[in-house]
Amino acid sequence: MPINHEIIFAGRSNVGKSSLIKKLTGKSVKIGRRPGVTRRPAHILCKDLLITDMPGYGFLHGVPDDVQERIKDLIIHYIEDNSDRILCAVQVIDASSFCEIVDRWYKKGELPVDIELFEFLSDINVDTIIAANKMDLITDRDHTLDQIVKRFDLLPPWKQWLDVIAPVSAKKGDVSSIVTLLRGRLHGIGRDNLLGCARMA
């Protein structure tokens, strides 16, 4: 069966991409034993919908800079090559550390890779959902989410962006917000029949 649609999950290592995919689909993707080991996209096929777990990006302890650059280039080229069939991208972030990491990059005068990816996806017109994972570690939910959307150059309050940002906790099984958004995307292309096999019904 040809692949007509794809949902990609991208994010730094250890933000919980694979855990989130497992909660959403009931299926595991192959992952490496340590960050930086998984250097190729991993796939789950659901009828003609491909669900793809991209390699983790950003600083990886013990992984040479040239390897990290190759991973980044692989992600960019994969998205460019398959943009016509990508229904949406889910950019997974660790809500508990995201703002601190982004601010650290800006202080060094560098564009954070998370922001670079978000802008790249926007530039090539790939519909993007920000999955703010590990919300179970957050005490002031609204303040944290307001700060997160600001880093993505979206105007707070975050609740203006309920079609873009999904607060989740894959570890606790709290994924209803991302399920709602993905259901909407599939419904929008008339493919409600994919909800069941992706466990989003």
Beta strands, then each sheet from edge to edge (+ up, - down):
strand 1: 5-11
strand 2: 42-46
strand 3: 49-53
strand 4: 86-94
strand 5: 128-133
strand 6: 165-167
sheet 1: 2+ 3- 1- 4- 5- 6-
end
